[in-house]
Amino acid sequence: MVVFDTYSGDTHCMDRLATAILARMLERRAATTDELRAYVQGLPELAYALESGDNPADVLVALEKLGLVQHDA
């Protein structure tokens, strides 16, 4: 997925795991890290990412740094 930020003019190319997490968050309007992990574990084509050490929390931090998501306390 490629995301264009109209405010900064930046273009972000996201991997499949980040794309799935962002899509799920948009679908649900919000999600916890545990909900996102369970969702990804249910996707056979992405479950390997969790086994190889990728972490939804890390993806969320990266997306927040890009300004694509915002942490809600």
Protein Blocks (a to p, Z undefined) as FASTA:
>chain_A
ZZddfknopacdddfklmmmmmmmmmnopacfklmmmmmmmmmklmmmmmnopafklmmm
mmmmnopaccdZZ
